[in-house]
């Protein structure tokens, strides 16, 4: 117990000093391995290699590349024009159009930060032109971008699946209804805020003719989610296979059909994707060592015994797990949260009879909220830079949406049907 406490304190101190979370986990876990009796040092290298030598994890670089290509390809302008031709007939129509565009990019990027980055600049400028407050415009994209973690393909689900051994295709399918429910709540919140505060200009008449004219050009982009989820749901492709196909399709779409990218842009997007993938894999490698040590020390088994002693009900356990994850979300990014907590929480959840797929959706819902929670909230920082606003201003804009995200989390937690209804069998 003393060793575990000291290791935890050491990890927190290193991160507080600004050391990257992957390096912090690697240093502390390596020191703990060395301190264990009868454990050879070669275990460190073996464990790190095995943690990233994973077939499901190979989907991550291709999905990241796909998202970067769609972001650089300026697909958002095509979508804003298409969706806006109908939706802007209601008050706050442009804000609703931006949120719906976030739903689309969530279905192609797999990352909340990528979704916010893809939509951020053009959407915020357009919202400002229609007299939306800058902080509301930035917050709208920051919150909408979080859907990229729930609506498949989701990098969070890929990580959880590889860490705890759950089929990634089932996790993707489980995220569809919760993601759409969250999107509906955010759209409702956007409409209420826009109408109550008088945001935006007066409603404009719907233009079905414009919609029909723009639909053929937008159909290439709109078919991406169909390709990804259709291929997985019909059993034609595994998530790893469909990630490579989707990345290739994104290159063809942006390079040859829309012609919004050149080969130099594809090369730069590939470089960015390699850096982002390396960062994620580094965290996974560091976390795998911590997982090995916890298993070696019997921590997971001790926690299960502790749950039995407390006689916790599944309802209460889920509440406590949500509170813990929300607190950790203020100090850790999403990848680190998943890597550190999944090996501990999943055995306890399964011991209490909680469906592991349902619990994975709950964990991803908490990671979504973490991307909005200061001081680590990545989406808030992305939109602060994009909108050229102080972080505190963007955070104030996010507050009205925060309650909506908590309501969504509670619905996902205590209505398991949402997560399990589409699963085969």
C-alpha positions in Angstrom: 0.0 0.0 0.0 2.9 2.4 0.9 4.5 1.7 -2.5 1.2 2.5 -4.3 0.7 5.7 -2.4 4.3 6.9 -3.1 4.0 6.0 -6.7 0.7 7.9 -7.0 2.2 11.0 -5.4 5.3 10.7 -7.6 3.1 10.6 -10.7 1.1 13.6 -9.6 4.3 15.6 -8.8 5.8 14.9 -12.2 2.7 15.9 -14.0 2.4 19.1 -11.9 6.0 19.9 -12.9 4.9 19.8 -16.6 6.3 16.4 -17.5 4.2 14.8 -20.2 1.8 12.2 -18.8 3.3 9.4 -20.9 6.8 10.1 -19.6 5.5 10.4 -16.1 3.7 7.1 -16.2 6.8 5.4 -17.9 9.2 6.7 -15.3 7.1 5.8 -12.2 6.0 2.4 -13.5 9.6 1.5 -14.5 10.8 2.4 -11.0 8.1 0.2 -9.5 9.0 -2.7 -11.8 12.6 -2.4 -10.7 11.5 -2.4 -7.0 9.5 -5.6 -7.4 11.1 -8.9 -6.3 11.9 -11.6 -8.9 10.7 -9.4 -11.8 13.3 -9.0 -14.6 13.9 -5.6 -16.0 13.2 -7.0 -19.5 9.5 -7.1 -18.5 9.5 -3.3 -19.2 10.4 -3.6 -22.9 8.2 -6.7 -23.4 5.2 -5.0 -21.8 5.6 -1.8 -23.7 5.9 -3.7 -27.0 2.9 -5.9 -26.4 0.8 -3.0 -25.4 1.0 -1.3 -28.8 1.4 -4.5 -30.8 -2.4 -4.6 -31.0 -4.6 -5.1 -34.1 -7.5 -2.9 -32.8 -5.0 -0.1 -32.0 -3.9 -0.1 -35.7 -7.2 1.6 -36.5 -6.1 4.8 -34.6 -3.6 6.2 -37.1 -5.9 5.7 -40.1 -8.9 7.3 -38.4 -6.7 10.2 -37.3 -5.4 10.6 -40.8 -9.0 10.5 -42.2 -10.0 13.3 -39.7 -7.0 15.4 -40.5 -7.7 15.2 -44.3 -11.4 16.1 -43.9 -10.4 19.0 -41.7 -7.8 20.3 -44.1 -10.1 19.7 -47.0 -12.5 22.4 -45.8 -15.5 20.1 -45.9 -17.2 22.2 -43.3 -18.0 25.0 -45.6 -19.9 22.6 -47.9 -21.9 21.3 -45.0 -22.7 24.7 -43.5 -24.2 25.8 -46.8 -26.2 22.6 -47.3 -27.6 22.3 -43.7 -28.1 26.0 -43.4 -30.4 26.1 -46.5 -33.0 24.4 -44.4 -32.2 24.9 -40.7 -31.7 28.7 -40.8 -35.5 29.1 -41.1 -35.7 29.0 -37.3 -34.3 31.4 -34.7 -30.7 30.5 -34.0 -30.5 28.6 -37.3 -26.8 29.2 -37.9 -26.0 28.0 -34.4 -28.1 24.8 -35.0 -26.3 24.4 -38.4 -22.9 24.5 -36.7 -24.0 21.9 -34.1 -25.4 19.6 -36.8 -22.0 20.0 -38.6 -20.3 18.9 -35.4 -22.5 15.8 -35.5 -21.3 15.0 -39.0 -17.6 15.6 -38.2 -18.0 13.4 -35.1 -19.0 10.6 -37.4 -15.8 11.0 -39.4 -13.0 12.2 -37.1 -13.2 10.0 -34.0 -11.7 12.8 -31.9 -13.2 15.7 -30.0 -10.2 18.0 -30.7 -10.2 17.1 -34.4 -13.9 17.9 -34.6 -13.5 21.2 -32.9 -10.5 22.1 -35.0 -12.2 21.2 -38.3 -15.2 23.3 -37.6 -13.7 26.0 -35.4 -12.3 28.8 -37.6 -14.9 29.0 -40.3 -17.9 28.4 -38.0 -16.8 31.0 -35.4 -16.2 33.7 -38.1 -19.6 33.0 -39.6 -21.3 33.1 -36.2 -19.7 36.4 -35.4 -20.9 37.9 -38.6 -24.4 37.2 -37.6 -24.0 38.9 -34.2 -23.6 35.8 -32.0 -21.4 36.6 -28.9 -17.9 35.4 -29.5 -17.8 33.3 -26.4 -21.0 31.6 -27.3 -19.7 30.9 -30.8 -16.5 29.4 -29.4 -18.3 27.4 -26.7 -20.8 26.0 -29.3 -18.0 24.4 -31.3 -16.1 23.3 -28.2 -19.2 21.4 -26.9 -20.2 20.1 -30.3 -16.8 18.8 -30.9 -17.0 16.4 -27.9 -19.5 14.3 -29.9 -16.5 13.0 -31.8 -15.7 10.8 -28.8 -19.1 9.1 -28.6 -20.4 8.9 -32.2 -18.3 6.2 -34.0 -15.6 5.9 -35.1 -14.3 6.8 -31.7 -10.7 6.7 -30.6 -11.9 6.3 -27.0 -13.8 3.1 -27.9 -10.7 1.8 -29.7 -8.6 2.4 -26.7 -11.0 0.8 -24.2 -11.5 -2.2 -26.5 -7.8 -2.8 -26.7 -7.2 -2.4 -23.0 -10.0 -4.5 -21.6 -10.5 -6.9 -24.5 -13.9 -5.8 -25.8 -14.8 -6.0 -29.5 -14.4 -2.5 -31.0 -17.2 -3.1 -33.5 -19.6 -3.7 -30.7 -18.4 -0.6 -28.9 -18.9 1.5 -32.0 -22.4 0.3 -32.4 -23.2 0.9 -28.8 -22.1 4.5 -29.1 -24.6 5.4 -31.9 -27.8 5.9 -29.9 -26.1 7.6 -26.9 -24.3 9.9 -29.3 -27.5 10.9 -31.1 -29.3 11.4 -27.8 -26.5 13.8 -26.7 -26.7 15.6 -30.0 -30.4 16.1 -29.6 -29.9 17.5 -26.1 -27.2 19.9 -27.3 -29.4 21.0 -30.2 -32.2 21.7 -27.8 -29.9 23.7 -25.5 -28.6 25.7 -28.4 -32.1 26.5 -29.6 -33.3 27.6 -26.1 -30.2 29.8 -25.5 -30.4 31.4 -28.9 -34.1 32.1 -28.6 -34.0 33.3 -25.0 -31.0 35.6 -25.5 -31.9 36.8 -29.0 -28.7 35.4 -30.6 -28.3 35.7 -34.3 -30.2 37.6 -37.0 -33.9 37.0 -37.9 -34.8 33.7 -39.3 -34.4 33.3 -43.1 -36.8 31.4 -45.3 -35.9 27.8 -46.0 -34.4 27.3 -49.5 -35.2 23.7 -50.6 -34.0 24.5 -54.1 -30.5 25.4 -52.8 -30.5 22.2 -50.7 -31.3 20.1 -53.8 -28.5 21.9 -55.8 -25.9 21.5 -53.1 -26.8 17.9 -52.1 -24.9 16.1 -55.0 -21.6 18.0 -54.1 -22.1 17.2 -50.4 -23.0 13.6 -51.0 -19.4 12.5 -51.2 -18.7 13.8 -47.7 -22.0 12.6 -46.3 -21.3 9.1 -47.5 -18.3 8.7 -45.2 -20.2 7.8 -42.0 -22.3 5.4 -44.1 -19.1 3.7 -45.4 -17.6 3.4 -41.9 -20.6 2.3 -39.9 -22.3 0.4 -42.7 -19.2 -1.7 -43.3 -18.8 -2.5 -39.6 -22.5 -3.1 -38.9 -22.9 -5.4 -41.9 -19.8 -7.3 -40.9 -18.0 -6.5 -44.2 -15.0 -4.9 -42.5 -13.4 -4.9 -39.1 -12.8 -1.4 -37.6 -9.1 -1.6 -38.5 -9.9 -2.5 -42.1 -12.5 0.2 -42.5 -10.2 2.8 -41.0 -7.7 2.2 -43.8 -10.5 2.3 -46.4 -11.9 5.5 -45.0 -8.5 7.2 -45.0 -8.0 6.2 -48.7 -11.5 7.5 -49.5 -10.8 10.8 -47.7 -7.7 11.2 -49.9 -9.7 10.6 -53.1 -12.5 12.8 -51.9 -10.4 15.8 -51.0 -7.7 15.4 -53.7 -9.6 14.4 -56.8 -13.3 15.1 -56.2 -13.5 18.4 -54.2 -9.9 19.3 -55.2 -9.5 21.2 -51.9 -6.1 19.5 -51.1 -2.8 19.0 -53.0 -0.3 16.2 -52.5 1.7 18.5 -50.2 -1.4 18.9 -47.9 -1.8 15.1 -47.8 1.9 14.8 -46.8 1.5 17.4 -44.0 -1.7 15.7 -42.8 0.2 12.4 -42.7 3.0 14.0 -40.6 0.5 15.5 -38.2 -1.3 12.1 -37.9 2.0 10.3 -37.1 2.7 12.8 -34.3 -0.8 12.5 -32.8 -0.7 8.7 -33.0 2.8 8.6 -31.4 1.5 10.7 -28.5 -1.5 8.3 -27.9 0.6 5.2 -28.2 3.2 6.6 -25.7 0.4 7.1 -23.1 -0.9 3.5 -23.8 2.6 2.1 -23.4 3.1 3.9 -20.1 -0.3 2.9 -18.8 0.2 -0.7 -19.7 3.2 -0.9 -17.3 1.1 0.6 -14.6 -1.6 -2.0 -15.4 1.0 -4.8 -15.2 2.2 -3.6 -11.8 -1.3 -3.3 -10.4 -2.1 -6.8 -11.5 1.2 -8.1 -10.1 0.4 -6.5 -6.7 -3.2 -7.8 -6.8 -4.8 -4.4 -6.6 -7.7 -5.3 -8.9 -8.6 -8.3 -6.8 -8.3 -6.2 -3.6 -10.7 -3.6 -5.0 -13.2 -6.3 -6.0 -13.0 -7.7 -2.4 -13.4 -4.1 -1.1 -16.6 -3.7 -3.2 -18.0 -6.9 -1.7 -17.2 -5.7 1.8 -19.0 -2.4 1.1 -22.0 -4.2 -0.4 -22.3 -1.6 -3.0 -25.3 -1.8 -5.4 -24.7 -1.4 -9.1 -26.6 1.9 -9.0 -24.4 3.4 -6.3 -21.2 2.0 -7.9 -22.0 3.8 -11.1 -22.7 7.0 -9.3 -19.3 6.8 -7.5 -17.5 5.8 -10.7 -19.0 8.9 -12.5 -17.9 11.2 -9.6 -14.4 9.7 -9.7 -14.1 10.1 -13.5 -15.5 13.7 -13.4 -12.9 14.6 -10.8 -10.0 12.9 -12.7 -11.2 14.8 -15.8 -10.0 18.0 -14.2 -6.4 16.7 -14.1 -6.0 14.2 -16.9 -6.7 14.2 -20.6 -9.0 11.6 -22.1 -6.4 9.1 -23.2 -4.7 9.1 -19.8 -8.0 8.8 -18.0 -8.9 5.7 -20.0 -5.5 4.0 -19.7 -5.3 4.6 -16.0 -8.8 3.8 -14.9 -10.1 1.1 -17.3 -8.0 -1.8 -15.8 -9.3 -0.9 -12.3 -13.0 0.0 -12.9 -14.0 -2.7 -15.4 -13.4 -5.7 -13.1 -15.4 -4.0 -10.4 -18.2 -3.2 -12.8 -18.3 -6.8 -14.2 -18.3 -8.2 -10.7 -21.5 -6.2 -10.0 -23.1 -7.5 -13.1 -22.8 -4.3 -15.1 -22.6 -4.9 -18.9 -19.0 -4.0 -19.9 -20.1 -2.5 -23.2 -22.5 -0.2 -21.3 -19.8 0.7 -18.9 -17.5 1.6 -21.8 -20.1 4.0 -23.1 -20.4 5.6 -19.6 -16.6 6.0 -19.5 -16.5 7.7 -22.9 -19.3 10.0 -21.8 -17.1 11.1 -18.9 -14.2 11.7 -21.2 -16.4 13.9 -23.3 -17.1 16.1 -20.3 -13.4 16.1 -19.3 -12.5 17.8 -22.6 -14.6 20.8 -21.4 -13.4 20.8 -17.8 -10.7 23.3 -16.8 -7.8 23.3 -16.3 -7.1 20.5 -18.8 -10.1 20.8 -21.0 -8.5 20.4 -24.5 -11.5 21.6 -26.5 -11.7 24.8 -24.5 -8.0 25.5 -25.2 -8.4 24.7 -28.9 -11.3 27.1 -29.3 -9.6 29.7 -27.2 -6.8 29.8 -29.7 -9.1 29.5 -32.7 -11.5 32.3 -31.6 -8.6 34.4 -30.1 -10.4 34.6 -26.7 -9.1 34.1 -23.2 -9.7 30.5 -21.9 -11.9 31.9 -19.1 -14.2 33.5 -21.7 -14.7 30.2 -23.6 -15.2 28.4 -20.2 -18.0 30.9 -19.3 -19.6 30.2 -22.6 -19.5 26.4 -22.0 -21.2 26.6 -18.6 -24.8 26.6 -19.9 -24.0 23.5 -21.9 -22.3 21.7 -18.9 -25.6 20.9 -17.2 -26.8 19.4 -20.5 -23.8 17.1 -20.6 -24.3 16.0 -17.0 -28.0 15.2 -17.8 -26.9 13.2 -20.8 -24.3 11.3 -18.6 -27.1 10.4 -16.2 -29.4 9.2 -18.9 -26.6 7.1 -20.4 -25.6 5.7 -17.0 -29.1 4.7 -15.8 -30.8 3.8 -19.2 -28.6 0.9 -20.4 -31.0 0.2 -23.2 -29.6 3.2 -25.1 -26.1 1.6 -25.3 -27.3 -2.0 -25.9 -30.4 -1.7 -28.1 -28.5 -1.9 -31.5 -26.2 -4.7 -30.5 -26.8 -8.0 -32.4 -28.3 -10.9 -30.4 
